[in-house]
Amino acid sequence: MATRFQRQLEELHVQMITMGSLCEKVIGLSTRAIQGENCIRDVFDTDKEIDAKEREIENLCMRLLLHQQPVAGDLRQISAALKMISDMERIGDQAADIADLSKFIEDNNIEIPKLISQMADMTVKMVSESIDAFVKADLALCRQVIDNDDKVDDAFNQVKEELAQMMYQNLDAKAGLDLLMTAKYMERIGDHAVNIAEWVEYSITGVHRNNEHQMGGK
């Protein structure tokens, strides 16, 4: 029969999966918002759900730490979860920032570079796989997430070049900057997914690699 601690640890896994799903949802909604769909309110509502889930998981982790006194691997797992939810909360914030930009992008009737949507798909996959790696203690999967960040960075660089060309032709400078910031937020979401994967790696190995990603802003 599972102990109380084991049941609470299983609950932590369920809550982490739920919060990860909310992050996937909010990224997808923000992408639809910049494509002109009427879902900006849904982005903000989902961001609030993510904030609430962060507090719920924090409380669960504190109960585990204070009352169960975990050791070794279990302690690392709970500590990593506390770090991971901070990055997931930031993902919600940056999706909300994208939704804010979508208002101006829609007003200017701008064609959205396909690469931005592809960046969203890549980051959703990274977030999903990083949470999956946490629950399964899958070291290979979390390292795959870390490696995949190069693809997001490459896509961001391509978007910059594409937007520079569009601005050189006839794209309004303000509109171009709004699109560039949208891509930048997507790139930051990828960085947060990497942070999550690095904390998963720590929970498994006990070693946290130096973060090579310079996180600007949120």
LODREN-100008 format. One record per atom (N, C-alpha, C, O): x, y, z. Coordinates in steps of 0.05 Angstrom, whole numbers, padded with zeros to 5 digits, always signed. Layout:
N
XYZ/...
//
This chain:
218
+00017-00024+00000/+00000+00000+00000/+00018+00025+00000/+00038+00026+00014/+00010+00045-00016/+00026+00069-00018/+00024+00085+00008/+00003+00087+00020/+00047+00097+00015/+00047+00114+00039/+00035+00141+00032/+00031+00147+00009/+00030+00156+00053/+00019+00183+00049/+00038+00200+00032/+00030+00215+00014/+00064+00197+00037/+00084+00212+00022/+00083+00204-00007/+00084+00222-00025/+00082+00179-00013/+00081+00170-00041/+00056+00180-00055/+00057+00188-00079/+00033+00180-00041/+00008+00191-00053/+00011+00221-00059/+00002+00230-00079/+00024+00236-00041/+00028+00264-00045/+00047+00269-00068/+00044+00289-00083/+00067+00252-00070/+00086+00255-00092/+00072+00249-00119/+00078+00263-00139/+00054+00230-00119/+00039+00224-00143/+00021+00248-00150/+00017+00255-00173/+00009+00260-00129/-00007+00284-00133/+00009+00306-00145/+00000+00321-00163/+00034+00309-00136/+00052+00330-00147/+00056+00325-00177/+00055+00344-00193/+00060+00300-00185/+00063+00294-00214/+00038+00301-00229/+00040+00313-00251/+00015+00295-00219/-00010+00302-00232/-00013+00332-00236/-00020+00342-00257/-00007+00347-00214/-00009+00376-00215/+00011+00388-00234/+00005+00408-00248/+00035+00377-00236/+00055+00387-00255/+00046+00382-00283/+00050+00399-00301/+00034+00359-00288/+00024+00353-00315/+00002+00373-00322/+00000+00383-00345/-00016+00379-00303/-00038+00397-00308/-00027+00425-00314/-00036+00438-00333/-00007+00434-00299/+00004+00461-00304/+00019+00461-00331/+00017+00481-00346/+00032+00439-00338/+00045+00438-00364/+00025+00439-00387/+00030+00452-00407/+00002+00426-00383/-00019+00427-00403/-00030+00455-00407/-00036+00463-00429/-00033+00469-00385/-00042+00497-00386/-00022+00514-00401/-00029+00532-00417/+00004+00509-00398/+00025+00523-00413/+00023+00518-00442/+00024+00536-00459/+00019+00492-00449/+00015+00485-00477/-00009+00500-00489/-00008+00510-00511/-00031+00500-00473/-00056+00513-00482/-00051+00543-00487/-00060+00553-00507/-00038+00556-00468/-00035+00585-00470/-00016+00593-00494/-00020+00614-00506/+00003+00577-00500/+00021+00582-00523/+00004+00580-00548/+00006+00597-00566/-00012+00559-00550/-00029+00555-00574/-00049+00578-00577/-00054+00587-00599/-00061+00586-00555/-00080+00608-00556/-00067+00634-00565/-00079+00649-00581/-00043+00640-00555/-00030+00665-00563/-00023+00665-00592/-00023+00685-00605/-00016+00641-00603/-00010+00639-00631/-00035+00644-00648/-00034+00658-00668/-00058+00633-00639/-00083+00638-00653/-00091+00668-00651/-00103+00679-00670/-00084+00680-00629/-00091+00709-00625/-00076+00726-00646/-00088+00744-00657/-00051+00721-00650/-00036+00737-00669/-00044+00731-00698/-00039+00746-00716/-00058+00709-00702/-00069+00702-00728/-00097+00714-00733/-00109+00709-00753/-00106+00729-00713/-00131+00743-00716/-00156+00730-00703/-00178+00741-00705/-00152+00708-00690/-00175+00695-00677/-00182+00711-00651/-00165+00723-00639/-00208+00710-00645/-00218+00725-00622/-00214+00709-00596/-00234+00698-00585/-00189+00707-00587/-00184+00690-00563/-00165+00703-00543/-00153+00690-00527/-00162+00730-00545/-00144+00744-00527/-00153+00740-00498/-00137+00736-00480/-00179+00742-00493/-00190+00738-00466/-00183+00711-00456/-00177+00707-00432/-00184+00691-00473/-00178+00663-00465/-00148+00661-00457/-00142+00646-00438/-00131+00676-00470/-00102+00675-00463/-00099+00686-00434/-00086+00673-00418/-00111+00709-00429/-00109+00721-00402/-00121+00703-00380/-00111+00700-00358/-00144+00690-00387/-00157+00673-00367/-00139+00648-00362/-00137+00639-00339/-00127+00637-00383/-00109+00614-00379/-00084+00622-00363/-00075+00606-00347/-00074+00646-00368/-00051+00656-00352/-00058+00657-00323/-00042+00650-00306/-00083+00665-00316/-00091+00666-00288/-00093+00638-00277/-00086+00634-00253/-00103+00619-00293/-00103+00591-00284/-00075+00581-00278/-00071+00567-00258/-00056+00588-00294/-00028+00580-00290/-00018+00592-00263/-00005+00578-00248/-00024+00617-00259/-00016+00630-00233/-00028+00616-00209/-00014+00611-00189/-00053+00609-00211/-00067+00595-00189/-00055+00567-00185/-00051+00558-00162/-00048+00553-00207/-00036+00527-00205/-00008+00528-00193/+00000+00510-00178/+00006+00549-00199/+00033+00553-00187/+00030+00554-00157/+00046+00542-00142/+00011+00570-00147/+00008+00573-00118/+00000+00546-00106/+00009+00539-00084/-00018+00531-00120/-00027+00505-00109/-00003+00486-00107/-00001+00471-00087/+00014+00485-00127/+00037+00467-00127/+00057+00476-00106/+00069+00459-00092/+00061+00502-00103/+00079+00512-00082/+00070+00502-00055/+00086+00493-00039/+00044+00504-00050/+00033+00495-00024/+00038+00465-00019/+00044+00457+00003/+00033+00450-00041/+00037+00421-00039/+00067+00415-00033/+00073+00398-00017/+00085+00428-00047/+00113+00424-00043/+00122+00431-00014/+00138+00417-00002/+00111+00453-00004/+00118+00461+00023/+00108+00440+00043/+00121+00435+00063/+00084+00429+00038/+00074+00408+00056/+00092+00384+00056/+00098+00371+00077/+00101+00377+00032/+00120+00354+00029/+00146+00359+00044/+00157+00341+00057/+00156+00383+00041/+00182+00390+00053/+00180+00392+00084/+00198+00383+00098/+00158+00404+00094/+00157+00409+00122/+00147+00385+00138/+00155+00381+00161/+00129+00369+00127/+00117+00348+00142/+00128+00320+00136/+00127+00302+00153/+00138+00317+00112/+00148+00290+00105/+00178+00287+00107/+00189+00265+00108/+00192+00310+00107/+00222+00310+00109/+00235+00290+00089/+00248+00272+00097/+00231+00295+00063/+00242+00277+00043/+00273+00278+00043/+00284+00298+00051/+00285+00258+00033/+00314+00257+00031/+00322+00250+00002/+00307+00240-00014/+00347+00257-00004/+00361+00249-00029/+00344+00255-00054/+00336+00278-00058/+00337+00234-00070/+00324+00238-00095/+00297+00251-00093/+00289+00268-00109/+00282+00244-00072/+00255+00256-00068/+00258+00286-00062/+00241+00302-00072/+00277+00293-00046/+00282+00321-00040/+00289+00337-00065/+00279+00359-00070/+00306+00326-00082/+00314+00339-00107/+00289+00342-00125/+00286+00363-00138/+00272+00322-00126/+00249+00323-00143/+00230+00346-00134/+00220+00360-00151/+00226+00349-00108/+00208+00370-00099/+00221+00398-00103/+00207+00416-00111/+00247+00400-00098/+00261+00425-00102/+00260+00433-00132/+00256+00456-00138/+00264+00413-00149/+00263+00418-00178/+00236+00428-00186/+00233+00446-00203/+00215+00416-00175/+00187+00423-00182/+00182+00453-00175/+00169+00467-00190/+00193+00462-00152/+00190+00490-00144/+00203+00508-00165/+00192+00530-00170/+00225+00501-00175/+00239+00517-00195/+00224+00516-00222/+00221+00536-00236/+00215+00492-00229/+00201+00489-00255/+00176+00505-00257/+00170+00517-00278/+00160+00506-00235/+00135+00521-00237/+00139+00551-00240/+00122+00565-00251/+00162+00560-00231/+00169+00589-00235/+00172+00594-00265/+00162+00615-00275/+00186+00576-00279/+00189+00580-00308/+00163+00576-00323/+00157+00590-00342/+00146+00558-00313/+00120+00554-00326/+00102+00579-00323/+00087+00586-00341/+00104+00591-00299/+00089+00616-00295/+00098+00638-00314/+00082+00653-00324/+00124+00639-00319/+00135+00659-00338/+00126+00654-00366/+00121+00672-00382/+00122+00629-00373/+00112+00622-00400/+00084+00634-00403/+00078+00645-00424/+00067+00631-00382/+00041+00643-00383/+00042+00673-00387/+00027+00685-00402/+00060+00686-00373/+00064+00715-00375/+00071+00723-00403/+00061+00743-00414/+00089+00708-00415/+00099+00716-00442/+00078+00710-00463/+00077+00724-00484/+00062+00690-00459/+00039+00685-00478/+00020+00708-00476/+00009+00717-00496/+00016+00719-00452/-00002+00742-00448/+00010+00767-00462/-00004+00783-00473/+00037+00769-00461/+00050+00791-00475/+00045+00789-00505/+00041+00809-00519/+00046+00765-00516/+00041+00760-00544/+00012+00768-00551/+00007+00781-00571/-00006+00761-00533/-00035+00768-00537/-00038+00798-00538/-00054+00809-00554/-00024+00813-00521/-00025+00842-00521/-00016+00853-00548/-00028+00871-00559/+00006+00842-00559/+00016+00851-00585/-00003+00844-00607/-00004+00859-00627/-00018+00823-00604/-00036+00814-00625/-00057+00835-00632/-00067+00837-00655/-00064+00852-00612/-00084+00873-00617/-00074+00892-00639/-00089+00900-00656/-00048+00899-00637/-00037+00918-00656/-00031+00905-00683/-00033+00917-00704/-00023+00880-00681/-00017+00865-00706/-00043+00862-00723/-00043+00866-00747/-00065+00856-00709/-00091+00853-00723/-00100+00879-00735/-00110+00880-00757/-00096+00901-00720/-00105+00927-00730/-00090+00935-00755/-00101+00950-00772/-00066+00925-00759/-00050+00932-00782/-00053+00912-00805/-00040+00915-00826/-00069+00891-00800/-00074+00871-00821/-00048+00860-00833/-00044+00861-00857/-00030+00851-00815/-00004+00842-00824/-00004+00812-00828/-00017+00797-00813/+00010+00803-00849/+00014+00774-00853/+00034+00763-00833/+00056+00774-00832/+00027+00743-00819/+00045+00731-00799/+00065+00712-00811/+00056+00693-00825/+00091+00715-00808/+00110+00696-00818/+00104+00668-00808/+00099+00664-00784/+00104+00648-00825/+00097+00620-00817/+00117+00610-00796/+00109+00593-00780/+00141+00620-00796/+00161+00611-00777/+00153+00617-00748/+00160+00602-00730/+00138+00638-00744/+00129+00644-00716/+00110+00622-00706/+00112+00614-00683/+00092+00613-00723/+00074+00591-00715/+00090+00566-00711/+00084+00550-00693/+00111+00561-00727/+00128+00538-00724/+00143+00539-00698/+00147+00519-00684/+00152+00563-00690/+00165+00566-00664/+00146+00559-00641/+00154+00546-00622/+00121+00567-00644/+00101+00560-00623/+00098+00530-00621/+00097+00519-00599/+00096+00516-00644/+00094+00487-00644/+00118+00474-00630/+00115+00455-00615/+00142+00485-00636/+00166+00473-00625/+00167+00477-00595/+00175+00459-00580/+00159+00501-00585/+00160+00506-00556/+00139+00490-00541/+00144+00481-00519/+00115+00487-00553/+00095+00470-00541/+00106+00441-00537/+00103+00429-00515/+00119+00431-00557/+00131+00404-00555/+00153+00403-00534/+00155+00383-00519/+00169+00424-00532/+00190+00425-00512/+00179+00425-00483/+00188+00411-00466/+00158+00441-00479/+00145+00442-00452/+00133+00415-00445/+00137+00405-00423/+00119+00403-00464/+00106+00377-00460/+00127+00356-00453/+00123+00340-00434/+00148+00355-00468/+00169+00334-00464/+00184+00339-00438/+00193+00320-00425/+00188+00364-00430/+00203+00369-00406/+00187+00359-00381/+00198+00348-00362/+00160+00364-00382/+00144+00354-00360/+00142+00324-00360/+00142+00311-00339/+00140+00312-00384/+00139+00283-00387/+00165+00271-00375/+00165+00250-00362/+00188+00285-00381/+00214+00275-00371/+00215+00276-00341/+00226+00258-00328/+00202+00296-00329/+00201+00299-00300/+00186+00275-00287/+00195+00263-00268/+00162+00270-00298/+00145+00249-00287/+00158+00222-00290/+00156+00204-00272/+00171+00217-00313/+00183+00191-00319/+00212+00189-00310/+00224+00167-00313/+00223+00211-00300/+00252+00212-00293/+00269+00203-00318/+00286+00186-00315/+00262+00214-00340/+00274+00206-00366/+00296+00226-00373/+00291+00248-00383/+00321+00219-00368/+00344+00237-00372/+00348+00242-00402/+00355+00265-00410/+00345+00222-00418/+00349+00226-00447/+00329+00246-00459/+00336+00262-00476/+00304+00244-00449/+00283+00262-00460/+00289+00291-00452/+00285+00309-00468/+00297+00296-00427/+00302+00323-00419/+00326+00335-00434/+00327+00359-00440/+00346+00318-00440/+00369+00328-00455/+00361+00333-00484/+00373+00350-00498/+00341+00318-00494/+00331+00323-00521/+00318+00351-00522/+00321+00365-00542/+00303+00358-00501/+00290+00384-00500/+00312+00406-00501/+00309+00426-00515/+00333+00402-00485/+00354+00422-00485/+00367+00426-00512/+00372+00448-00521/+00372+00403-00526/+00384+00404-00553/+00365+00418-00573/+00374+00432-00591/+00339+00413-00570/+00320+00424-00589/+00317+00454-00588/+00306+00467-00606/+00328+00466-00567/+00326+00496-00565/+00342+00509-00588/+00335+00531-00596/+00362+00495-00598/+00377+00506-00621/+00359+00511-00645/+00362+00530-00660/+00339+00493-00649/+00320+00496-00671/+00303+00521-00668/+00297+00536-00687/+00295+00527-00643/+00279+00551-00637/+00296+00576-00642/+00287+00595-00654/+00321+00575-00633/+00339+00598-00638/+00344+00602-00667/+00344+00625-00676/+00348+00581-00682/+00352+00583-00711/+00327+00596-00725/+00330+00613-00742/+00304+00587-00716/+00279+00598-00727/+00276+00627-00721/+00268+00643-00738/+00284+00635-00697/+00283+00664-00689/+00301+00680-00707/+00294+00702-00716/+00325+00670-00712/+00344+00685-00730/+00333+00687-00758/+00337+00707-00771/+00319+00666-00767/+00307+00667-00794/+00285+00688-00795/+00281+00702-00815/+00269+00689-00773/+00247+00708-00772/+00258+00736-00773/+00247+00754-00787/+00280+00741-00759/+00292+00768-00759/+00300+00776-00788/+00296+00798-00796/+00312+00757-00802/+00320+00763-00830/+00296+00767-00848/+00296+00785-00865/+00276+00751-00844/+00251+00754-00860/+00238+00781-00855/+00229+00794-00874/+00236+00789-00830/+00223+00814-00823/+00240+00838-00833/+00228+00858-00842/+00266+00835-00832/+00283+00857-00842/+00278+00861-00872/+00277+00884-00882/+00275+00839-00887/+00269+00840-00915/+00242+00853-00920/+00239+00869-00938/+00222+00845-00904/+00195+00855-00907/+00194+00885-00901/+00180+00901-00915/+00209+00894-00881/+00210+00923-00874/+00225+00939-00896/+00218+00962-00901/+00244+00926-00908/+00259+00939-00930/+00240+00944-00954/+00243+00964-00968/+00221+00925-00957/+00203+00928-00980/+00180+00948-00974/+00180+00970-00984/+00161+00939-00957/+00139+00958-00951/+00126+00955-00924/+00106+00968-00918/+00137+00938-00907/+00125+00933-00881/+00130+00957-00862/+00153+00966-00860/+00109+00967-00849/+00112+00988-00830/+00131+00980-00808/+00130+00958-00798/+00149+00999-00800/+00169+00993-00780/+00157+00984-00753/+00167+00965-00741/+00136+00998-00745/+00124+00991-00719/+00112+00963-00720/+00114+00947-00701/+00099+00957-00742/+00087+00930-00746/+00109+00909-00746/+00106+00887-00734/+00131+00915-00759/+00154+00896-00760/+00165+00891-00732/+00172+00868-00726/+00167+00912-00716/+00177+00909-00689/+00158+00893-00672/+00167+00877-00655/+00132+00896-00676/+00113+00880-00661/+00116+00850-00667/+00115+00834-00649/+00120+00844-00693/+00124+00816-00701/+00150+00806-00690/+00152+00783-00681/+00171+00823-00690/+00197+00814-00680/+00195+00808-00650/+00206+00788-00641/+00180+00825-00635/+00177+00820-00606/+00161+00794-00602/+00166+00780-00582/+00141+00789-00619/+00126+00764-00617/+00144+00740-00619/+00143+00721-00603/+00162+00741-00639/+00181+00719-00643/+00200+00717-00620/+00208+00695-00611/+00208+00741-00609/+00226+00741-00586/+00213+00728-00562/+00227+00713-00547/+00188+00733-00557/+00174+00721-00535/+00173+00691-00538/+00176+00676-00519/+00168+00682-00563/+00169+00653-00569/+00196+00641-00562/+00198+00619-00551/+00217+00656-00570/+00244+00646-00565/+00249+00644-00535/+00262+00626-00525/+00239+00663-00520/+00242+00663-00490/+00226+00639-00478/+00236+00627-00459/+00203+00633-00490/+00188+00610-00480/+00204+00585-00484/+00204+00567-00466/+00218+00583-00506/+00237+00561-00510/+00258+00559-00489/+00265+00538-00480/+00269+00583-00482/+00289+00584-00461/+00278+00574-00434/+00292+00560-00419/+00253+00582-00428/+00241+00572-00403/+00237+00542-00404/+00240+00529-00383/+00230+00531-00427/+00227+00502-00429/+00254+00488-00424/+00255+00467-00412/+00275+00501-00433/+00302+00490-00428/+00308+00491-00398/+00319+00472-00387/+00301+00514-00385/+00306+00516-00356/+00291+00493-00342/+00302+00481-00323/+00266+00488-00350/+00251+00466-00338/+00266+00439-00341/+00268+00424-00322/+00275+00434-00366/+00289+00409-00371/+00315+00407-00355/+00322+00385-00346/+00328+00429-00351/+00353+00429-00335/+00347+00422-00306/+00364+00409-00293/+00324+00431-00296/+00317+00424-00269/+00308+00395-00267/+00313+00382-00246/+00297+00385-00288/+00291+00356-00289/+00317+00340-00288/+00319+00321-00273/+00336+00349-00303/+00362+00336-00303/+00374+00336-00275/+00385+00316-00266/+00372+00358-00261/+00382+00360-00234/+00367+00341-00215/+00379+00327-00199/+00341+00339-00219/+00325+00321-00201/+00334+00292-00205/+00331+00276-00186/+00344+00285-00228/+00352+00257-00234/+00381+00253-00226/+00388+00232-00214/+00399+00272-00232/+00428+00268-00229/+00439+00281-00204/+00461+00273-00194/+00426+00302-00194/+00437+00317-00171/+00456+00338-00180/+00468+00352-00163/+00459+00342-00206/+00477+00362-00217/+00461+00381-00235/+00446+00372-00252/+00464+00407-00231/+00451+00427-00248/+00472+00441-00265/+00490+00454-00255/+00469+00438-00291/+00488+00451-00309/+00485+00481-00308/+00463+00491-00302/+00506+00496-00314/+00505+00525-00315/+00486+00533-00338/+00488+00522-00360/+00467+00551-00332/+00448+00559-00352/+00462+00577-00373/+00472+00598-00367/+00462+00567-00398/+00475+00581-00419/+00457+00601-00433/+00465+00616-00451/+00431+00602-00424/+00412+00620-00437/+00409+00646-00422/+00404+00646-00398/+00413+00667-00436/+00410+00694-00423/+00381+00702-00425/+00371+00708-00446/+00368+00702-00402/+00339+00708-00402/+00335+00737-00398/+00340+00748-00377/+00326+00751-00419/+00320+00779-00417/+00291+00782-00409/+00274+00767-00418/+00285+00802-00392/+00258+00808-00385/+00246+00786-00368/+00260+00775-00351/+00221+00780-00373/+00207+00760-00357/+00217+00732-00364/+00208+00713-00352/
//
